[in-house]
Amino acid sequence: MAQIGTFTRTEDGIFNGTIRTLNINVKATIRPVTREHDRAPDYRVAANGVELGAGWSRTAKDSGAEYLSLKLDDPSFNG
């Protein structure tokens, strides 16, 4: 899978970084949010005040490592 972003986590749990594709190159944040129900995201992804996606905390089955699973959406992305 291609890497389209690089982020650094701050002490307050917010990730700051950049998302770069062929069509976009923006500074973005991944912020923790309060979950409204079991399937609601743990994080929201935004750039320039516009929400680009959501993220869920996951644990790898093999290693037990924690990671974020993100879903991003943008009109410039293919369907």
Disulfide bonds with the S-S distance in Angstrom:
none
